[in-house]
Amino acid sequence: MANKSSLKRRLQIVELVRKRGEVSVDELSQTFDVSSVTIRTDLTYLEQQRYLVRSSGKARYLAQRPGEDVLVPVVDGAARKASETAIARAAAEAVEDHASLMLGCGEIVHKVLPFLSERSNLALLLNDIAMAQTAQRFVQCELALTGGQLETGATALTGPEAEASVGSRSLDLCILQASGIDRDGTLLASDPASARVFQAASRSAARTIVVACQPRLTEREGDAFGHVADIDALLIDEGIDPPTMELMTRHGLRLHRKESGVLEFCNTRPVRGTASP
């Protein structure tokens, strides 16, 4: 696993290659004062992640096609599931005993539930009926569903009733899943109905944690429910590109790399003290 200095150097390599079009291994070695072996290791990683391509001892910038996911590494199903589980575990670590917790819909959020088995006296609010059985199996808690409309083939409860139910509660924490993040830092849900429920949850909660695994990083494709500057933490896999990394820093989020490989971006602003009534 790359350490912080390696990560920083690799991001700088991508930016340098992007600006110049192509750079030789020798130039990179001299620029970053490391061996050519280290640079080749960096380039191998960056090529695998589709940041650039290597040819004849040089690194060339890999331009992205319009509408294509930006620099998202290709992973198989098993690797993605492992990443989602690691993100879910990290999110569960933020849940304290006696907390009033709302979990939004989404596969990663669903995976949070088994990691709450050792928490006590939780008040758990769900807006996805598929999670209810999992919650009953793993979590000793006061369990409630938001109510609301259930569209054909869906498991998430949405609509005005769900929004009002969430908005009327005093929540210590909500954990929500983003399907995308646009270039302005807007957090996106996969559909407008879920986005409105997420907005209500974030307004009612003292803290908001957003989870994502390989979210779409293109221009806005989805429905906005918040912004990275207004949440307490973002937990995400390593497959994000340098502009997105810079975006987080620009909006005051501090990076903490967990041992599991999960990237945790924490907001440096003061956490809100109490939930809205």
Secondary structure, 3 states (H helix, E strand, C coil): CCCHHHHHHHHHHHHHHHHHCEEEHHHHHHHHCCCHHHHHHHHHHHHHCCCEEEECCEEEECCCCCCCCCCCCCCCHHHHHHHHHHHHHHHHCCCCCCCEEEECCCHHHHHHHHHHCCCCCEEEEECECHHHHHHHHHCCEEEEECCCEECCCCCEEECHHHHHHHHCCCEEEEEEECCEECCCCEEEECCHHHHHHHHHHHHHEEEEEEEECCCECCCCCCEEEEEHHHCCEEEECCCCCHHHHHHHHHCCEEEEECCCCCEEEEECCCCCCCCCC
